[in-house]
């Protein structure tokens, strides 16, 4: 592993992920990479229940990592990967808080309980996020903006105190390629705009699609049973 992000989710981590991959530091680990991998969901679920993390095994297919829950373990990662550099993505707190409140904070309640129960990986993913982020990091007080402000600022202070200056970049994705490339000692990509993705509007559109999935599943099951019934009807009547 060459690079880690120490900034919270919604500080530009998806844009940073894409940027790192364009600079040759990919694949980059992100919450987005956990969701489609049941084995990774289980590993993070176990970590959330105080199991020790085997970072080299978990991240074997990746060269960098950002976003939750990676950013919560920067101290362990700093020791495990002594040559890795760290990027602390920064964002105005009020902007970050409102974005988080209206997007990823809603994930645990986005899908109905019955759907989570019949799809165990989804249930484990949500339980893991709750334990590590909403209950663990924010002490189940994310609705208390001033409390969250203190957690947010304390995290920034702790990262700056813990990671040596020569391994740490304080960075806003609005700064673009220049400081990032200088820190990573690579050339600025020519004719490639810095990625700006995953804004609140885009996430809400994706959430609207996800919310429909359980009901599409019900419709699919009903349709399947109806087709079976129709094909079986002649035999029943005969």
URRA-V856654 format. One record per pair of residues at least 12 apart in sequence whose ideal C-beta (glycine too) atoms are under 10 Angstrom apart, sorted by the first residue. I is the first residue (numbers start at 0). J is the second residue. D is the distance in Angstrom with one decimal. If there is no record, write none. Layout:
BEGIN
((I | J | D) (I | J | D))
END
This chain:
BEGIN
((0 | 24 | 9.4) (0 | 28 | 8.5) (0 | 54 | 7.8) (0 | 55 | 8.6) (0 | 58 | 5.7) (0 | 59 | 9.6) (0 | 61 | 6.9) (0 | 62 | 6.4) (0 | 63 | 6.6) (0 | 64 | 6.6) (0 | 69 | 9.9) (0 | 76 | 7.3) (0 | 79 | 8.1) (0 | 80 | 4.6) (0 | 82 | 8.7) (0 | 83 | 5.2) (0 | 84 | 9.8) (1 | 19 | 8.8) (1 | 23 | 9.3) (1 | 24 | 5.5) (1 | 27 | 10.0) (1 | 61 | 9.6) (1 | 62 | 5.3) (1 | 63 | 5.9) (1 | 64 | 9.8) (1 | 80 | 8.1) (1 | 82 | 7.6) (1 | 83 | 5.9) (1 | 84 | 7.0) (1 | 183 | 8.2) (2 | 15 | 9.1) (2 | 19 | 6.0) (2 | 22 | 9.0) (2 | 24 | 5.2) (2 | 25 | 9.8) (2 | 27 | 8.0) (2 | 62 | 7.5) (2 | 63 | 4.1) (2 | 64 | 7.8) (2 | 65 | 8.2) (2 | 80 | 9.5) (2 | 83 | 6.3) (2 | 84 | 5.3) (2 | 85 | 7.5) (2 | 86 | 6.6) (2 | 168 | 9.4) (2 | 179 | 9.7) (2 | 182 | 9.1) (2 | 183 | 6.8) (3 | 27 | 9.7) (3 | 28 | 8.8) (3 | 58 | 9.6) (3 | 63 | 6.8) (3 | 64 | 5.3) (3 | 65 | 7.1) (3 | 69 | 6.4) (3 | 70 | 7.8) (3 | 72 | 8.9) (3 | 73 | 6.5) (3 | 76 | 5.4) (3 | 77 | 8.0) (3 | 80 | 7.6) (3 | 83 | 5.7) (3 | 84 | 7.5) (3 | 85 | 5.1) (3 | 86 | 7.3) (3 | 87 | 9.8) (3 | 162 | 9.5) (3 | 166 | 9.7) (4 | 16 | 8.0) (4 | 19 | 8.5) (4 | 27 | 8.6) (4 | 28 | 9.3) (4 | 29 | 8.6) (4 | 63 | 7.9) (4 | 64 | 6.8) (4 | 65 | 3.0) (4 | 66 | 6.5) (4 | 67 | 9.9) (4 | 69 | 6.8) (4 | 70 | 5.8) (4 | 73 | 8.7) (4 | 85 | 7.4) (4 | 86 | 5.2) (4 | 87 | 7.7) (4 | 88 | 6.0) (4 | 168 | 9.9) (4 | 170 | 9.1) (5 | 65 | 8.6) (5 | 69 | 8.6) (5 | 70 | 5.2) (5 | 71 | 9.2) (5 | 72 | 9.6) (5 | 73 | 4.5) (5 | 74 | 9.7) (5 | 76 | 8.8) (5 | 77 | 9.0) (5 | 85 | 5.0) (5 | 86 | 6.8) (5 | 87 | 4.6) (5 | 88 | 7.8) (5 | 154 | 8.2) (5 | 155 | 8.9) (5 | 157 | 9.4) (5 | 158 | 4.8) (5 | 159 | 9.5) (5 | 161 | 9.0) (5 | 162 | 7.1) (5 | 167 | 7.7) (5 | 168 | 9.5) (5 | 169 | 9.7) (6 | 65 | 7.5) (6 | 66 | 8.3) (6 | 67 | 9.9) (6 | 70 | 6.0) (6 | 73 | 9.7) (6 | 85 | 9.4) (6 | 86 | 7.2) (6 | 87 | 5.2) (6 | 88 | 3.1) (6 | 89 | 6.7) (6 | 90 | 7.8) (6 | 95 | 9.4) (6 | 154 | 8.5) (6 | 155 | 8.4) (6 | 158 | 8.3) (6 | 169 | 9.4) (6 | 170 | 8.0) (6 | 171 | 9.6) (6 | 172 | 9.5) (7 | 66 | 8.3) (7 | 67 | 7.0) (7 | 70 | 6.1) (7 | 71 | 8.7) (7 | 87 | 9.7) (7 | 88 | 7.9) (7 | 89 | 9.8) (7 | 90 | 8.5) (7 | 95 | 7.2) (7 | 99 | 7.8) (7 | 103 | 9.9) (7 | 132 | 8.9) (7 | 136 | 8.3) (7 | 150 | 9.2) (7 | 151 | 7.0) (7 | 154 | 6.8) (7 | 155 | 9.3) (8 | 29 | 8.9) (8 | 30 | 6.7) (8 | 65 | 8.7) (8 | 66 | 4.9) (8 | 67 | 4.4) (8 | 68 | 9.0) (8 | 69 | 9.6) (8 | 70 | 7.5) (8 | 88 | 9.5) (8 | 95 | 9.3) (8 | 98 | 9.6) (8 | 99 | 7.2) (8 | 102 | 9.1) (8 | 103 | 6.0) (8 | 132 | 8.1) (8 | 197 | 9.7) (9 | 66 | 8.9) (9 | 67 | 9.2) (9 | 88 | 9.4) (9 | 90 | 7.3) (9 | 94 | 9.0) (9 | 95 | 5.6) (9 | 96 | 8.8) (9 | 97 | 9.5) (9 | 98 | 4.9) (9 | 99 | 4.6) (9 | 100 | 9.5) (9 | 101 | 9.8) (9 | 102 | 6.8) (9 | 103 | 6.4) (9 | 104 | 9.3) (9 | 197 | 8.5) (9 | 199 | 8.7) (9 | 202 | 9.1) (10 | 65 | 9.3) (10 | 66 | 8.9) (10 | 70 | 8.9) (10 | 87 | 8.6) (10 | 88 | 4.0) (10 | 89 | 6.5) (10 | 90 | 4.4) (10 | 91 | 9.8) (10 | 94 | 9.6) (10 | 95 | 6.0) (10 | 98 | 9.1) (10 | 99 | 9.3) (10 | 151 | 9.4) (10 | 170 | 9.3) (10 | 171 | 8.3) (10 | 172 | 7.9) (11 | 65 | 9.1) (11 | 66 | 9.9) (11 | 86 | 9.9) (11 | 88 | 5.0) (11 | 89 | 8.6) (11 | 90 | 6.5) (11 | 95 | 9.5) (11 | 170 | 8.4) (11 | 171 | 7.1) (11 | 172 | 3.4) (11 | 173 | 7.9) (11 | 174 | 9.9) (11 | 194 | 9.5) (11 | 195 | 8.6) (11 | 196 | 9.3) (11 | 197 | 8.4) (12 | 27 | 9.4) (12 | 29 | 6.5) (12 | 30 | 8.3) (12 | 31 | 9.5) (12 | 64 | 9.9) (12 | 65 | 4.5) (12 | 66 | 4.0) (12 | 67 | 8.2) (12 | 69 | 9.1) (12 | 70 | 7.8) (12 | 86 | 9.6) (12 | 88 | 6.2) (12 | 172 | 8.7) (12 | 197 | 8.1) (13 | 27 | 9.7) (13 | 29 | 6.8) (13 | 30 | 9.1) (13 | 31 | 7.2) (13 | 65 | 8.2) (13 | 66 | 7.3) (13 | 172 | 9.3) (13 | 194 | 8.1) (13 | 195 | 9.5) (13 | 196 | 5.3) (13 | 197 | 3.8) (13 | 198 | 9.5) (13 | 201 | 9.5) (13 | 202 | 9.4) (14 | 65 | 9.6) (14 | 88 | 8.8) (14 | 172 | 4.7) (14 | 173 | 9.6) (14 | 193 | 7.3) (14 | 194 | 4.8) (14 | 195 | 5.8) (14 | 196 | 5.5) (14 | 197 | 6.8) (14 | 198 | 9.6) (15 | 27 | 7.9) (15 | 29 | 8.9) (15 | 63 | 9.0) (15 | 65 | 5.3) (15 | 66 | 8.4) (15 | 86 | 6.6) (15 | 88 | 6.0) (15 | 170 | 7.9) (15 | 172 | 6.1) (15 | 179 | 8.0) (15 | 193 | 9.8) (15 | 194 | 8.5) (16 | 28 | 8.3) (16 | 29 | 4.8) (16 | 30 | 9.7) (16 | 31 | 7.6) (16 | 32 | 8.8) (16 | 63 | 7.9) (16 | 64 | 8.8) (16 | 65 | 5.3) (16 | 66 | 7.1) (16 | 194 | 8.5) (16 | 196 | 8.9) (16 | 197 | 9.2) (17 | 29 | 9.5) (17 | 193 | 9.0) (17 | 194 | 4.1) (17 | 195 | 9.3) (17 | 196 | 6.4) (17 | 197 | 9.2) (18 | 65 | 9.8) (18 | 86 | 9.8) (18 | 172 | 7.7) (18 | 175 | 9.0) (18 | 176 | 7.5) (18 | 179 | 6.4) (18 | 180 | 9.3) (18 | 183 | 9.8) (18 | 188 | 9.0) (18 | 191 | 9.4) (18 | 193 | 6.3) (18 | 194 | 5.6) (18 | 195 | 10.0) (18 | 196 | 10.0) (19 | 62 | 8.2) (19 | 63 | 4.8) (19 | 64 | 9.2) (19 | 65 | 7.4) (19 | 86 | 8.5) (19 | 179 | 8.3) (19 | 183 | 8.2) (19 | 194 | 9.9) (20 | 62 | 8.9) (20 | 63 | 8.0) (20 | 194 | 9.2) (21 | 176 | 9.2) (21 | 188 | 6.0) (21 | 191 | 6.3) (21 | 193 | 9.0) (21 | 194 | 7.4) (22 | 63 | 9.3) (22 | 176 | 8.5) (22 | 179 | 7.5) (22 | 180 | 6.9) (22 | 183 | 6.4) (22 | 185 | 5.3) (22 | 186 | 8.8) (22 | 187 | 9.2) (22 | 188 | 7.1) (22 | 191 | 9.8) (23 | 62 | 8.3) (23 | 63 | 9.8) (23 | 183 | 9.0) (23 | 185 | 6.9) (23 | 188 | 9.9) (24 | 61 | 9.4) (24 | 62 | 5.3) (24 | 63 | 4.4) (24 | 64 | 9.9) (24 | 84 | 9.5) (24 | 183 | 7.1) (24 | 185 | 8.4) (25 | 61 | 7.8) (25 | 62 | 6.1) (25 | 63 | 6.6) (26 | 58 | 9.8) (26 | 60 | 6.5) (26 | 61 | 5.0) (26 | 62 | 6.6) (26 | 63 | 7.8) (26 | 64 | 9.5) (27 | 61 | 6.5) (27 | 62 | 7.2) (27 | 63 | 4.4) (27 | 64 | 6.4) (27 | 65 | 6.2) (27 | 66 | 9.1) (27 | 69 | 9.8) (28 | 57 | 8.4) (28 | 58 | 6.0) (28 | 60 | 8.7) (28 | 61 | 4.4) (28 | 62 | 8.9) (28 | 63 | 6.9) (28 | 64 | 3.6) (28 | 65 | 7.2) (28 | 66 | 8.0) (28 | 69 | 6.1) (29 | 61 | 9.3) (29 | 63 | 9.3) (29 | 64 | 7.3) (29 | 65 | 5.6) (29 | 66 | 4.5) (29 | 67 | 8.9) (29 | 69 | 7.8) (29 | 197 | 10.0) (30 | 43 | 9.5) (30 | 65 | 9.1) (30 | 66 | 5.0) (30 | 67 | 5.5) (30 | 68 | 7.4) (30 | 69 | 8.4) (30 | 103 | 8.3) (30 | 106 | 9.7) (30 | 124 | 9.3) (30 | 128 | 8.4) (30 | 132 | 9.9) (31 | 66 | 7.7) (31 | 197 | 9.0) (32 | 60 | 9.1) (32 | 61 | 7.6) (32 | 64 | 8.7) (32 | 66 | 9.1) (32 | 69 | 9.9) (33 | 57 | 9.9) (33 | 66 | 9.3) (33 | 67 | 9.2) (33 | 68 | 8.2) (33 | 69 | 9.5) (33 | 124 | 7.2) (33 | 127 | 8.6) (33 | 128 | 9.6) (34 | 120 | 8.8) (34 | 121 | 9.0) (34 | 124 | 6.7) (35 | 120 | 9.5) (36 | 60 | 9.9) (36 | 120 | 9.0) (37 | 119 | 8.5) (37 | 120 | 4.5) (37 | 121 | 9.7) (37 | 123 | 8.4) (37 | 124 | 9.1) (38 | 57 | 9.4) (38 | 120 | 9.4) (39 | 57 | 7.1) (39 | 58 | 9.8) (39 | 120 | 9.7) (39 | 124 | 9.5) (40 | 119 | 9.1) (40 | 120 | 5.0) (40 | 121 | 8.4) (40 | 122 | 9.5) (40 | 123 | 5.2) (40 | 124 | 4.9) (40 | 125 | 9.8) (40 | 126 | 9.8) (40 | 127 | 7.0) (41 | 119 | 9.2) (41 | 120 | 7.7) (41 | 123 | 6.4) (41 | 124 | 9.6) (41 | 127 | 9.1) (42 | 56 | 8.3) (42 | 57 | 5.7) (42 | 127 | 9.4) (43 | 57 | 8.3) (43 | 67 | 9.8) (43 | 68 | 6.2) (43 | 69 | 9.8) (43 | 123 | 8.2) (43 | 124 | 7.9) (43 | 126 | 10.0) (43 | 127 | 4.9) (43 | 128 | 8.8) (43 | 130 | 9.7) (43 | 131 | 7.6) (44 | 119 | 9.9) (44 | 120 | 9.0) (44 | 122 | 9.2) (44 | 123 | 4.3) (44 | 124 | 7.6) (44 | 125 | 9.8) (44 | 126 | 6.5) (44 | 127 | 4.6) (44 | 128 | 9.7) (44 | 130 | 8.5) (44 | 131 | 9.6) (45 | 123 | 9.3) (45 | 127 | 8.8) (46 | 68 | 7.7) (46 | 71 | 9.7) (46 | 72 | 8.3) (46 | 127 | 7.8) (46 | 130 | 9.4) (46 | 131 | 7.7) (47 | 68 | 8.0) (47 | 123 | 9.1) (47 | 126 | 7.3) (47 | 127 | 4.6) (47 | 128 | 8.4) (47 | 129 | 8.4) (47 | 130 | 4.1) (47 | 131 | 4.9) (47 | 132 | 9.4) (47 | 134 | 9.5) (47 | 135 | 7.5) (48 | 126 | 9.0) (48 | 127 | 8.7) (48 | 130 | 7.4) (49 | 130 | 9.7) (51 | 75 | 9.5) (52 | 68 | 9.9) (52 | 72 | 6.9) (52 | 75 | 6.7) (52 | 76 | 9.2) (52 | 79 | 8.7) (53 | 79 | 9.6) (54 | 69 | 9.7) (54 | 72 | 8.1) (54 | 75 | 6.9) (54 | 76 | 6.5) (54 | 78 | 9.6) (54 | 79 | 4.8) (54 | 80 | 7.5) (55 | 79 | 7.2) (55 | 80 | 8.7) (57 | 69 | 9.7) (58 | 76 | 8.8) (58 | 79 | 9.3) (58 | 80 | 8.8) (62 | 83 | 9.8) (63 | 83 | 8.5) (63 | 84 | 9.3) (63 | 86 | 9.1) (63 | 183 | 9.8) (64 | 76 | 7.7) (64 | 80 | 9.7) (64 | 83 | 9.2) (65 | 86 | 7.6) (65 | 88 | 7.6) (66 | 88 | 9.3) (66 | 103 | 9.8) (67 | 103 | 8.0) (67 | 127 | 9.9) (67 | 128 | 7.4) (67 | 131 | 7.3) (67 | 132 | 5.7) (67 | 136 | 8.5) (68 | 127 | 7.5) (68 | 128 | 7.8) (68 | 130 | 9.7) (68 | 131 | 4.9) (68 | 132 | 6.9) (68 | 135 | 9.2) (68 | 136 | 9.0) (70 | 85 | 9.4) (70 | 86 | 9.9) (70 | 87 | 8.8) (70 | 88 | 8.7) (70 | 136 | 9.6) (70 | 154 | 8.3) (70 | 158 | 8.8) (71 | 131 | 6.2) (71 | 132 | 7.6) (71 | 135 | 7.7) (71 | 136 | 6.4) (71 | 154 | 8.9) (72 | 131 | 9.3) (73 | 85 | 6.3) (73 | 87 | 8.7) (73 | 154 | 9.3) (73 | 157 | 8.8) (73 | 158 | 6.3) (73 | 161 | 7.2) (73 | 162 | 6.9) (73 | 167 | 9.6) (74 | 157 | 8.7) (74 | 158 | 9.2) (74 | 161 | 6.1) (74 | 162 | 8.7) (76 | 162 | 10.0) (77 | 158 | 9.8) (77 | 161 | 7.1) (77 | 162 | 6.0) (77 | 163 | 8.9) (77 | 166 | 7.5) (77 | 167 | 9.5) (81 | 166 | 9.1) (82 | 166 | 8.8) (83 | 162 | 10.0) (83 | 166 | 7.5) (84 | 162 | 9.0) (84 | 165 | 8.6) (84 | 166 | 5.3) (84 | 167 | 7.5) (84 | 168 | 7.1) (84 | 182 | 6.8) (84 | 183 | 6.9) (84 | 184 | 9.4) (85 | 158 | 7.5) (85 | 161 | 9.3) (85 | 162 | 5.1) (85 | 163 | 9.4) (85 | 166 | 5.7) (85 | 167 | 5.1) (85 | 168 | 7.2) (85 | 169 | 10.0) (85 | 170 | 10.0) (85 | 182 | 9.8) (86 | 166 | 10.0) (86 | 167 | 7.7) (86 | 168 | 4.8) (86 | 169 | 8.3) (86 | 170 | 5.3) (86 | 172 | 9.9) (86 | 178 | 9.7) (86 | 179 | 7.4) (86 | 182 | 7.3) (86 | 183 | 8.7) (87 | 154 | 8.8) (87 | 155 | 6.7) (87 | 158 | 5.1) (87 | 159 | 7.3) (87 | 162 | 7.9) (87 | 167 | 6.3) (87 | 168 | 6.9) (87 | 169 | 5.3) (87 | 170 | 6.6) (87 | 171 | 9.9) (88 | 168 | 9.2) (88 | 169 | 8.8) (88 | 170 | 5.8) (88 | 171 | 7.0) (88 | 172 | 6.5) (89 | 155 | 7.1) (89 | 169 | 6.1) (89 | 170 | 6.7) (89 | 171 | 5.1) (89 | 172 | 9.1) (89 | 173 | 9.6) (89 | 174 | 9.6) (90 | 151 | 9.4) (90 | 171 | 6.7) (90 | 172 | 8.3) (90 | 173 | 8.8) (91 | 171 | 9.1) (92 | 144 | 9.0) (92 | 147 | 8.4) (92 | 148 | 5.7) (92 | 151 | 5.6) (92 | 152 | 7.4) (92 | 155 | 9.6) (93 | 144 | 8.6) (93 | 148 | 8.8) (94 | 199 | 9.8) (95 | 147 | 9.4) (95 | 148 | 9.9) (95 | 151 | 7.1) (96 | 141 | 8.8) (96 | 144 | 6.1) (96 | 147 | 6.1) (96 | 148 | 7.4) (96 | 151 | 7.6) (97 | 144 | 9.3) (97 | 199 | 8.2) (98 | 197 | 9.8) (98 | 198 | 8.3) (98 | 199 | 5.3) (98 | 202 | 8.6) (99 | 132 | 9.8) (99 | 137 | 9.7) (99 | 141 | 7.8) (99 | 147 | 8.5) (99 | 151 | 9.6) (99 | 199 | 9.5) (100 | 141 | 7.3) (100 | 142 | 8.2) (100 | 144 | 8.5) (100 | 147 | 8.9) (101 | 199 | 6.0) (101 | 202 | 8.4) (101 | 203 | 7.4) (101 | 206 | 9.8) (102 | 197 | 9.0) (102 | 198 | 9.4) (102 | 199 | 5.8) (102 | 200 | 9.9) (102 | 201 | 9.5) (102 | 202 | 4.5) (102 | 203 | 6.9) (102 | 205 | 9.4) (102 | 206 | 7.4) (103 | 128 | 8.3) (103 | 132 | 8.4) (103 | 133 | 9.5) (103 | 202 | 7.7) (103 | 206 | 9.6) (104 | 128 | 9.9) (104 | 132 | 9.0) (104 | 133 | 7.2) (104 | 137 | 9.2) (104 | 141 | 5.9) (104 | 142 | 8.9) (105 | 202 | 9.5) (105 | 203 | 9.2) (105 | 206 | 7.1) (105 | 210 | 9.9) (106 | 124 | 8.8) (106 | 125 | 7.0) (106 | 128 | 6.6) (106 | 129 | 9.4) (106 | 132 | 9.7) (106 | 133 | 9.4) (106 | 202 | 9.9) (106 | 206 | 8.1) (106 | 209 | 8.9) (107 | 124 | 9.5) (107 | 125 | 5.0) (107 | 126 | 8.7) (107 | 128 | 6.4) (107 | 129 | 5.6) (107 | 132 | 9.4) (107 | 133 | 6.9) (108 | 125 | 8.9) (109 | 125 | 8.8) (109 | 206 | 6.2) (109 | 209 | 6.4) (109 | 210 | 6.1) (109 | 213 | 10.0) (110 | 122 | 9.3) (110 | 125 | 7.7) (110 | 209 | 7.3) (110 | 210 | 7.4) (110 | 212 | 7.7) (110 | 213 | 6.2) (111 | 210 | 9.1) (111 | 213 | 5.7) (111 | 214 | 8.9) (113 | 213 | 7.7) (113 | 217 | 9.7) (114 | 212 | 7.8) (114 | 213 | 4.1) (114 | 214 | 9.1) (114 | 216 | 7.4) (114 | 217 | 9.2) (115 | 213 | 9.2) (117 | 213 | 9.2) (117 | 216 | 8.8) (118 | 212 | 9.7) (118 | 213 | 9.0) (118 | 216 | 9.1) (121 | 212 | 9.9) (121 | 213 | 9.9) (136 | 150 | 6.6) (136 | 151 | 9.8) (136 | 154 | 8.2) (137 | 150 | 5.9) (137 | 151 | 9.3) (138 | 150 | 7.8) (155 | 169 | 8.4) (165 | 182 | 9.9) (166 | 182 | 9.7) (167 | 182 | 8.9) (168 | 181 | 8.8) (168 | 182 | 4.2) (168 | 183 | 8.3) (169 | 182 | 9.8) (170 | 182 | 7.7) (172 | 193 | 7.2) (172 | 194 | 8.3) (172 | 195 | 7.4) (172 | 196 | 9.8) (173 | 193 | 8.9) (173 | 195 | 8.9) (174 | 193 | 8.7) (175 | 187 | 8.7) (175 | 192 | 8.6) (175 | 193 | 4.4) (175 | 195 | 9.7) (176 | 188 | 6.6) (176 | 191 | 8.2) (176 | 192 | 9.0) (176 | 193 | 5.4) (177 | 193 | 9.5) (179 | 193 | 8.4))
END
